């Protein structure tokens, strides 16, 4: 992670609602690697571990998330969410989400506000 989850969250909360910032993106090198089930499972585990670190970091700043899950959530503008956490911060909702819409597209770890 180039910027910490806390630093990105502060930028998002100081900006306009609906912002989205990347914590990490994995782009597959080619079609073969995008269809490698073992690689995809390892990446999901790696992204889940990184999601956990970000969630812990944000929880020290904003308290426990108001909700978490392993599927899509209505406030998160991403498809294929496999981990998420949402915090109520003032009149905003801050979220962290790991997602992978489909084979061949990047795996994302994002922060955003609603």
Secondary structure by P-SEA (a helix, b strand, c coil): ccccaaaaaaaaaacccbbbbbcbbbbbccccccccaaaaaaaaaaaaaaaaaaaaaaaaccccccccccccccccccccccccccccccccccccbbbbccccbbbbbccccc
